[in-house]
Amino acid sequence: MNWPESCCYLRNLDKRRGLKDNKSFDFSSLIARLSDKDEPVFTHGKRVARFACAVARIMKYPGVEVKIIHNASVVHDIGKLGLPAEIINKPGVLSEEEIVVIRKHPGLGYSLLTQIIRSESIIAQVALQHHERLNGSGYPFGLRGDEIIPIARIITVADVVDTMVSPQVYRPALTMDEAAGEIKQNSGLLYDSRVVAASLLFIGKGKFSV
């Protein structure tokens, strides 16, 4: 299945609420391997999962789909395992060449997950799409609007919020108000407006922290 065909297939699948992923694959084993391999990627994924699942529940996603969202969130950055540590951990500004390398991680994650799961899964698609933006300014494909599958749009916002409020090697942590301001300002432009609304409700409850 090529890229346009897979996008169309997964959009239609999600519209039918068909988020049934590969049931024969034991994700607990993959998560355990990820936690052993790269603790920062694993802990970030767990926080993203907590945020994304809370937002999905606010949006009335059923439990089976929340489970898929949880698994996809935990491994969404798995492609970073294939990047040089000196670039991932660089404290200063990245060069243009280093940015090109960083932007390979969604594709690397997709390739890794499809090899491990042995099928094209929604979880692999989330790894591929979590840096896409509604207006086409994201990467790796510059997808727009409904070309981005709905659960990827949820995990995108969760990823943005957690990254902003967590300390990074290149900057200190930002405040939750700053993160809320970012997603609110770009609601409907970069981020799905329904996801942003649910995210702001969750943030307002004061139950998310790093």
Helices and strands as residue ranges (DSSP letters): H 3-15, H 27-37, H 39-58, H 63-74, G 78-82, H 85-88, H 96-102, H 105-117, H 122-129, G 145-147, H 150-165, H 176-185, H 193-204
